[in-house]
Amino acid sequence: MDKYENWGTAEKNEFLAKCHEFVNTSKSEFSLTINSNGNPTDLAKAILSLLIACIKGKIKMTMGLSILSDICSNTEVASVVMDVFNYLDTETALSDNVGPDREYFSNFVKESQKLLTDKLLKERLEIDSLKDIKLLNNIFSTKFIKIKTKLFYKQRKYNLFREESEGYSKLVTELNSDNMDPKIMLEIIKSLIGCFNLDPNRVLDIILDSFEHHTDNKAENFFIPLLRDYMPESQRLTEVLAFKLRQVNDLTRSSYRLIALLIQYNLIELDNIYPWVI
């Protein structure tokens, strides 16, 4: 199927027979497009080879459209065709020979419109390609650009002097209150993070500060369960603690006691924190 010159009815029928065979063998795969190993199926490769030949002019457009008309009568195979169109959409946009290839691709997709549903085309093709084949108008394109800009590039505004400082001060107040229930405290912390948009790592830093000043009377029953629920990842806890240790020249007795308690209750590993305490 690599030689496409002078294709006629016999070659077309042979190609369709091969596609039918590939569909049957691909039924057991992850999908008709991608197999269980994450590679293109034989069906997807055959359709890709065909479409490239059409775009390159090795097969007449009328012959290519006739073949597509037959294979796209199966909705599952039509979906594979659109997956291949999606791949070629990206390839022709990035190709060094972007001019001719892109133009031939757009023309072929435009002629294929009547064989495929608008839903599939809009779902799989890029916005620029949909504009090229007149499936999207300029109004939609303008709205899409505005939404994308707002979603990805517009910066959120924060009142750092009021909201964050107020949130962190409330957190410090709560951690030093008489509340001894770690479950309730965890819910309070989550509420403060959500309400004031607090940085979770900074919150962990403050919890460790408070823990360091209460290693005698609130450790085992309050801070240990709280830290275990709030930050179950030992690696993240170690990283935040290591950052804290880098900011001080001499560790205090309370700092050593904090580290010892975290190691004792398996919240951090001695080997991971040891380089920061010597």
N, C-alpha and C positions, 0 to 999 in steps of 0.2 A: 504493500500500500504506500510505499515511498515514491513510486513513479506515477506522477499524475498527468503527464502529457497525453493528450489525445484520449482523454477519458470518455467512455460512451456508456451505453446501457449495461453492457456486460460488467464493466468495472464498477458501476454504480450498484448493481445487484450483489456483486461480490462484497463490496463494502458494507451494504446493509445486512448481509448474511453474517459477516464478521461481528457487526455491532450487536445483532440479535444473540450471537453466541457469547459475546462479552457480557451482555446483560444477564444472561443465565448464570455465568460463572461468578459475576459480581454480587449476586444476591446474598451470598454468605459473607461478604465483606462488610466493613464498617459502614460504607455507603457506596453508591454507584460511582462516586467521584474519588473518594479516598479509601484505600484499603486499611486493614487493621494495623499495618505497619506505618501508617501515615504517608504512604506514597500514592501517586495517582494510579487509578485502576487502568486496565488495558482499554476499557471503553473511553475513559477520559483522554488517554494518550491518542487513541484513534481519532477522536473528534478534534482534539487540538491540532493534530497533524493535518487533518482535512481543512480546518479553518485557516491555518497558516498558509496552506497551499492556495486557498481562495483569495486571501489578502495579498499574497505575493503575485497573484495572477497566473499561477500554474494550472489552476482549474477555472474554467469559465464561471462567471457569477451565476448564470442561469443553472448550470449543472450543480453548483454548490447549494443553491437555494432549493433545488429539486430534492437533493439528498436530505437537507435539513427538514423539508416539508414532511418527508416520510418518517424520519426518526423522531421528530418533535410531536408526532401524534401520540406518542407515549409520554405522559406528563413527567414521569421520573427521569426519562432521558432528556426531556426539554430542560429540566433543572440542571442536568449535567452540562448541557450546552451553554446555559447561562453562567455556570461556574467557570467554564472555559472562556466565555466572553469577558467575564470579570478579570480573569488572569491576563488576557490579551489587552484589555483596557489599560491595565497598569503597565504592561510591557511596552506597548506602543507609545504611551505617554512618556516613558523614561528612556526609550530607545535613542541611540545616537542618530538614527535615521528617522527621527520623529516626524518629519514633514510628510513624506510619501506614505509611510506605514500607517500613520495616524489617519490620514485622509482615506486610504483604502479601507481601514478598519471601520471608520465612521460610515462610509458608504455601504459597506456590507451589512452592518448592524441596521442601518436605516431600511435597507431592502428586506431584512429579516423580520421587521416589526410585525408584519401580518401573520407570521408563523408563531410568534411568542406573545404572551399576555403582557399588557402594560404593567401589571403588578410585578411580574418577574423582572422586567427590564428596570423598573424604578428601584427594585430591591437590590439588584446586583451591580448595576452600572454606576460609575461615578457621576457627580453632578455635571461636570463639563461635557461628558459624553451624552447625557440626557438632553442637554441644551443643544448639542450638535445635531441630534436626530429630532429635535423639535418636540420632545416629550415634556419639557418644562419650559415655562415662559420666564421672561425676565423678572416679573414680579416675585415669583417663587424664589428665583436665584438671589434676588436682593434681600428677601426676608431670611433666607438660609444664611447668607453671609453675616447679617446683623446678629442672628441668634448664635452663630458659631463664635463671632467676635465677643459677644457678651458672655458666652459660656467659658471660653478659654483664655481670653485676654483682658477682660475687664477686672480690675483689682477691687477686692472687697475693702470697704472702709471700716477701720477699727478705731474706737476711742480708747487708745492704750492707757491714757492717764486716768480714765474713770473705770471702764469696765474690767480690764485685766487686774489693775491694782486692787479694785474692790473685791474681785473674785478671789484673788490670792489671800487677801487679808481675812476674808470670811473663812477660807480654808484653814488658815493658821488658827483662827479662833475656835473653829470646830474641833481641830485635832488636839487642842489644849483644854477642851471643855471636860466636863465630868461624864460625858457619854462614853461608856465602856463596852458598847456592843459593836464589834467590827462589821457585822452585816449591815446595821443601820448606817454606820459611818461610810461604808462603801457606796450606799445609795445616795447619801448626801454629797459625796465627792463626785459621783457621776452627774448629779444635778448641777453642781457648780461648774463642772467642765462644760456641760451643754449650755448652761445659761450664760456664762461669761466667756465661752470659747477659750478655755484655758489649755495650755500646752500640757499633754499627759506626762511628758518627761519632766517638765518643771514641777508638776504636781507630785511626781514621785520623789523629786529632790526635796521638796518641802516635807513630805511624809518622813523621809529619812532624817531630816533636820530635827523634826519633832521627836522621832524615835530616839535620836541620840541624846536628847535632854530628858528622856523618860525611860532609860534602860533599866531602872531599878524596880519601878512599881507598875508599869503598864506593858511590859515587854511580851511576856508569854501569852497573856490572855487577850491582848488588844492588837499591838502592832504586828506581831508575827502572823496571826490569822488575816489581818488587814492586807499586809504585803503579799501574802500567798494568794489572796483572791484578786487583788488589784493588779499585780504583776507576776503571774506565774512563770514567765520566761526568765530563767536564771541569767541568761546572757545579757538581756536588756538591763536587768537590775545591776549586774556587775558593771556594765558600761557607765550607767549613771553614777554609781558609787565611785568608780575610778575617776570620772570627771571631777567629782567633788574633792577627791583626795589630791588631785593635781593642783587645786586652787589654794592649798595650805602648805606651809613649809614644815611645820611640826605637828604631828598628830597628838591629840589630847587623849587622856585616859578614857573619856567617854567615847571617842572615835574608835579606839581599839575594842572597847566593850561592845559597841554596835557591830563591828565587823565579826567579832567572836560569836555573837548571838545569831547573826545571819548565817554563819558557817555551821553553827551547832544545829540549827533547825533546817539545814539543807536548802536554804534559799539561794546561796551562792557557793561556789567551790573554792577551796583554799588555793589551789593551783592557779586559778584565774585572777584572784585578787592579790596574791602574794607579791607580784612585781611592783605593786603600787604602795606597799606598806614597808618596804625595806629601804 
